[in-house]
Amino acid sequence: MTYETMVHHTSKGAAAAKSRSGVRVERLGKRFGDLWALRDVDLDAPAGSVLGLLGHNGAGKTTALRILTTLTAPTEGRAWVAGHDVVMQAARVRERIGVASQAATVDGLLSARANLELVGRLYHLPRAAARQRAGELLERVALADVAEKLAKDFSGGMRRRLDLAAALVAAPAVLFLDEPTTGLDPHSRNQLWELLREQVRDGATLVLTTQYLEEADRLADDIVVLDHGRVAAHGTPAALKQRLGGERLVVTLVHPAQLDAARARLAPFSEGQVTLDPPARQVVAPLRAGTRLVEVVRALDAAGIDAHDVQRREVTLDDVFLSITQSKSAAAPARALRETA
């Protein structure tokens, strides 16, 4: 079936999607040869909301963003951004979106101010308006004092902030951010979060992929976890964490070679699957009600396991991610998401 034929058969859905802003995806799929990078993906992010896309490297996040930003066409399904079909109305979509990819795309031979003014002119802003907008954003991303310096002389974090400012120049209706705070220090990250919240409060829709699960927890109204191109979980951060329930026991070991032994020792204190995070030398278990930490310490000590730290805490999105991915496959733990996503 051609895309045009499919459009005819789904005209009712198209009319509904066009009547609203934000992002809507219905049974989206993308195939490369015999491999489906995405399959049967549904997304819905209304205006003034934040959608977080999570998943390991290769889960389909980048493919989804490329379709939604008109860089590639879907093999099947439909998608609308800011009320426009991403295939049939690609030019209209591009007029309404801002995009910041993983790698900064600013021109190193232009100053910070000139970069932003150029973007404004490409969006057909009058010269004076483009210059005013550039000045406002340089202040917001803490680059006003280096506004006239060439971008090639910026640090990686500074270039990242400039790239994010460029995505905001035209006050887009929908903003796509692919790991926006990678390389930023905590202070810059907090500044960016506040700037993004302002955009959402003003009615913008934000689609976010991130390697920092805390970021998704703090920013996202809705989260979709992709695994091998399919939706593995969907819900608000609170709902996803509530599904796991209870507290988590986290044991940090001195010697990573003892991870498997520690997992076996923690099984009696766990109400579910005990997971490992080798890069952090941690064992994480859903804590059985009534368990005292002193009992855990004694069990580890009796087995000759050298624990650097033993603590109990509330469920986090890291736990959700571990539970989803490790229950489906022998995937790398959540911390690997931070290193490779």
Secondary structure by P-SEA (a helix, b strand, c coil): ccaaaaaaaaaaaaaaaaacccbbbcbbbbbccccccccbbbbbbcccbbbbbbbcccccaaaaaaaaaccccccbbbbbcccccccccaaaaaaccccccccccccccccaaaaaaaaaaaacccaaaaaaaaaaaaaaaccccccccccccccaaaaaaaaaaaaacccccbbbbccccccccaaaaaaaaaaaaaaaaabbbbbbbcccaaaaaacccbbbbbccccccccccaaaaaaaabbbbbbbbbccccaaaaaaaaaccccccbbbbbcccccccccccccccaaaaaaaaaaacccccccccccccaaaaaaaaaaaacccccaaaaaccc
